[in-house]
Structure formats: C-alpha cells, structure tokens
Amino acid sequence: MLVRQLSKMFGNKHVVKNVDVTISKGKFTAFIGPNGAGKSTVLSMMSRLIEKDTGEVLIDQQEITDWNQTDLAKKIAILRQSNMINLKLTVRELVAFGRFPYSKGRLTDQDYELVNQAIAQLGLEELADRYIDTLSGGQLQRAFIAMVFAQDTEYILLDEPLNNLDMNYAVQMMKVLRDLVDHHGKTVIMVLHDINFAASYADEIIAMKDGQIYLHDTTDNVIQKDVLDELYNMNIRVCELEGKRFCLYFNE
C-alpha cells in the first residue's frame, strides 16, 4: 500500500499534511503519536471511510477510489474506534457479517468455518449465541474484531482496537494479529496509544505529530528515548528485558 501527499482539512485546520508513506506488505505496522496527530484520519482515508482532500492511496498500484466496493471489501478490513449497530444480532450473526463481501448473505460451509475460527480466536465461544446488546464493552469489542478477522482480507486496519479490552484479552488479540502476519501473510496496520504494545508486536512504527510523519522506521529505531521524548514532549525511559524494549513514562 502506497500513500502519496495525503492531506485533509476539517474546517480551517489542516489535520493531515502531505503524508507520504509506504506500508510494507506482510508486516505489522503501528501508528503512534500524541492525540490530534492525525493517525486515525490517515487510517480512515487509507480505507476510504473518509474522503481525502489531496493525494493518492494505491493498493496493488490502483487508486483506492477506483476500486469496486465489493472487491475492496475482499482486500481491506477496517475496524473503527466506534461501531454502532442498532440491530438485534447475536455474536455469531455479527461475526458472519464479515463474510458478506463473499457470500452476499448466503453463507457456505467455508464461510461458517471462517466464522467459527474467528469466534474461537477471540475466545467468544461461550458468547456466540448471546445478543450483542447484552455484552460488556470489552466483549462487544472482541466481537467486532472477530468480524474483521472473519472477513479474511489481505490488509487488516484497526483504529485503537484495544479500547475496552482488559490486559488478558488485549495481549491475546495482539498475539492473534502477530500470528496472522507471521503464518498467514496478512498485512496489519494499527493505530495504538500504548507504545509498549507497539514495541512488543510491531515490525515497523509510523510516528506522527502535528498531522505529519515524524518518523517511519523499524520498531527498534523508533523505540528510542530521544525519539519518544520529542514525539510526546515527555520524559520517557526506554528499558530492555529479555531482548524486548519497553517504556516507562511519567511527568517530572
């Protein structure tokens, strides 16, 4: 996926300014940065959820606006920060929506198999026949993530998917995403606020600040004290344990 000179204004404010970035295929890429940096806006333009003012988003060398909607839904799955469905659905029925680009509502045995796999991956077996309006915030978030997994696309885009998840399920989900990259050739692109999850699971990090790319590099090259201190305007301590870097951050 190639992004060229991507820009977006809301009112008189430039929230994204001339962003150029190449997403590595078959890798796990995390967007990080302070609030208002433009991370979610870039992700939304990359997935055609919102219109871009200027620039290009190319998938397989084809501009995203030229893709047929059904074909695009077979290529890209997107999970937004807020998802509202005012229908009486069970978890299984919600997850099955991920198969709609392929089945148009008439699920095959293969569709059911992928739905069941997604439910199992997110630990939702005991909730599969529960109605989604009876779920907690964390349970509902996992159901939406399972729907994205069931869509079985090459690109998986997630906007702050750890919201409402406790530590156990957050780690479980990150491990599943890592497995999809390592063993199934998926390309995962995720907006994250927790830089320690980015440090632990991402191959590459795109750091954004003030609507622009601050740094796009390997995870080890971004998880550096001087980089993070300036990115967040904080005093961040970068430590290492068992070959993995993690961050301690606090106000002085």
C-alpha positions in Angstrom: 0.0 0.0 0.0 1.4 3.3 -1.1 0.3 6.7 0.3 1.4 9.9 -1.5 0.9 13.5 -0.5 -2.2 12.7 1.6 -3.9 15.8 3.1 -7.1 16.5 5.0 -8.6 19.7 6.4 -11.5 19.9 8.9 -12.8 23.5 8.7 -9.8 25.7 8.6 -7.5 23.2 10.4 -5.0 21.0 8.5 -5.2 17.7 10.4 -3.1 15.8 7.9 -0.4 17.5 5.8 1.2 15.9 2.8 1.7 12.4 4.2 3.9 10.1 2.2 4.3 6.5 3.5 4.8 3.0 2.1 3.2 0.2 4.1 5.3 -3.0 3.9 3.4 -6.0 2.7 3.2 -8.9 5.1 4.3 -6.8 8.1 2.8 -5.4 11.3 2.8 -1.6 11.2 1.7 0.5 14.1 0.8 4.2 14.0 1.7 6.0 17.3 1.8 9.7 18.4 0.0 12.1 20.6 -3.7 12.9 20.4 -4.6 15.0 17.4 -1.5 13.9 15.4 -3.7 12.7 12.5 -3.2 8.9 12.9 -6.9 7.9 12.8 -7.6 10.4 10.0 -4.8 8.8 7.9 -6.1 5.3 8.6 -9.7 6.4 7.6 -8.5 7.9 4.3 -6.4 4.8 3.6 -9.6 2.6 3.9 -11.9 5.1 2.1 -14.0 5.7 5.2 -13.5 9.4 4.7 -12.6 11.4 1.6 -9.1 12.8 1.2 -8.6 16.4 0.1 -5.4 15.7 -1.8 -3.1 12.8 -2.5 -3.3 9.2 -3.5 -3.8 5.8 -1.8 -2.6 3.0 -4.0 -3.4 -0.7 -3.4 -1.8 -3.0 -5.9 -0.9 0.1 -7.9 -4.6 1.0 -8.2 -6.0 4.2 -6.6 -8.4 3.3 -3.8 -11.2 5.4 -5.2 -11.2 3.3 -8.4 -11.8 0.0 -6.6 -15.2 -1.6 -6.7 -16.7 -1.6 -3.2 -17.1 -5.4 -3.1 -13.6 -6.0 -4.4 -12.2 -3.5 -1.9 -14.0 -5.3 1.0 -12.3 -8.5 -0.1 -8.9 -6.7 0.1 -9.2 -4.5 3.2 -11.0 -5.0 6.5 -11.3 -2.0 8.8 -12.3 -1.7 12.5 -13.1 1.9 13.5 -12.9 3.4 17.0 -16.7 3.5 17.4 -19.0 0.9 15.9 -22.8 1.3 16.2 -25.2 -1.4 15.0 -28.9 -1.0 16.0 -30.0 -4.5 15.1 -31.0 -7.5 17.3 -28.0 -9.7 16.5 -26.2 -12.5 18.1 -22.4 -12.5 18.3 -22.3 -15.3 15.7 -24.5 -13.2 13.3 -22.4 -10.2 13.8 -19.2 -12.1 13.0 -20.9 -13.6 10.0 -21.2 -10.1 8.5 -17.5 -10.3 7.8 -18.3 -12.9 5.1 -20.9 -10.6 3.3 -18.5 -9.5 0.5 -18.1 -13.1 -0.5 -21.5 -14.7 0.4 -23.9 -11.8 0.0 -25.8 -13.3 3.0 -25.8 -16.9 1.7 -23.1 -18.5 3.8 -21.3 -21.6 2.5 -19.7 -24.2 4.6 -16.4 -22.4 4.2 -17.9 -19.2 5.4 -19.2 -20.9 8.5 -15.8 -22.4 9.1 -14.1 -19.0 9.0 -16.8 -17.5 11.3 -16.2 -20.3 13.8 -12.5 -19.8 13.6 -12.8 -16.1 14.3 -15.1 -16.7 17.2 -12.6 -19.2 18.7 -9.6 -16.9 18.1 -11.2 -14.2 20.2 -12.4 -16.5 22.9 -16.1 -15.9 22.2 -17.4 -19.5 22.1 -19.5 -19.1 25.3 -20.9 -15.8 24.0 -21.6 -16.8 20.4 -25.4 -17.1 20.9 -25.7 -14.0 23.1 -27.3 -10.8 21.7 -24.7 -8.1 21.3 -26.8 -5.6 23.2 -26.3 -7.7 26.3 -22.5 -7.6 26.1 -20.0 -5.6 28.0 -17.9 -3.0 26.2 -14.9 -5.4 26.1 -17.0 -8.3 24.9 -18.5 -6.3 22.1 -15.1 -5.0 21.0 -13.9 -8.6 20.7 -17.0 -9.5 18.7 -16.3 -6.7 16.2 -12.6 -7.7 16.0 -13.8 -11.3 15.2 -16.0 -9.9 12.4 -12.9 -8.3 10.9 -10.9 -11.5 11.2 -13.7 -13.4 9.5 -13.5 -11.1 6.5 -10.2 -12.8 5.8 -8.6 -9.9 3.9 -5.0 -9.3 2.9 -5.0 -5.9 4.7 -6.3 -5.5 8.3 -6.7 -1.9 9.5 -7.6 -1.3 13.1 -8.1 2.0 14.9 -7.3 1.7 18.6 -8.7 -1.8 18.9 -7.5 -2.3 22.5 -10.2 0.2 23.8 -12.3 -1.5 26.4 -10.1 -4.7 26.4 -8.6 -5.8 29.7 -4.9 -6.8 29.7 -5.5 -10.5 29.1 -7.7 -10.0 26.0 -5.5 -7.2 24.7 -2.4 -9.5 24.8 -4.5 -12.3 23.3 -5.6 -10.2 20.4 -2.1 -8.8 19.7 -0.8 -12.4 19.6 -3.5 -13.4 17.1 -2.6 -10.4 14.9 1.1 -11.3 15.1 0.2 -14.9 14.1 -1.8 -13.6 11.1 1.2 -11.7 9.9 3.8 -14.4 10.6 1.9 -17.5 9.4 -0.9 -16.3 7.1 0.8 -13.4 5.2 -1.6 -10.7 6.4 -0.6 -7.1 6.5 -1.7 -5.4 9.8 -1.9 -1.6 10.2 -3.0 -0.4 13.6 -3.4 2.9 15.4 -2.2 2.4 19.0 -1.9 4.6 22.1 0.0 2.1 24.1 3.6 2.4 22.9 4.6 -0.8 24.8 2.2 -2.9 22.6 3.7 -1.3 19.5 7.2 -2.0 20.9 6.4 -5.6 21.6 4.4 -6.6 18.4 5.1 -4.3 15.5 7.7 -4.7 12.8 7.6 -1.1 11.9 6.3 2.1 13.5 4.9 5.2 11.9 5.2 8.1 14.4 3.0 11.1 13.7 3.0 14.6 15.2 1.0 17.7 14.1 -0.5 16.0 11.1 2.8 14.9 9.6 5.1 11.9 9.6 7.6 12.4 12.4 9.5 9.1 11.8 8.8 5.9 9.9 11.3 3.2 10.7 11.8 -0.3 12.2 10.4 -0.7 15.7 13.8 -0.7 17.3 14.8 2.6 15.6 11.6 4.3 16.8 11.6 3.0 20.4 14.4 5.2 21.4 14.4 7.7 24.2 15.4 10.8 22.1 12.7 10.0 19.5 9.9 9.4 22.0 10.8 12.3 24.3 10.4 14.7 21.4 7.4 13.0 19.9 5.4 13.1 23.1 7.1 16.1 24.9 7.6 13.8 27.9 10.4 12.2 29.8 10.3 8.5 28.6 12.6 5.9 29.9 13.3 3.0 27.4 14.3 -0.2 29.1 15.1 -3.7 27.9 14.1 -7.0 29.2 14.8 -10.4 27.6 15.6 -8.7 24.3 12.4 -6.7 24.2 12.2 -2.9 24.7 9.5 -1.3 26.8 8.8 2.2 28.0 8.3 3.9 31.4 6.7 7.3 31.1 5.9 9.8 33.7 5.7 13.6 34.3 8.5 15.1 36.2 
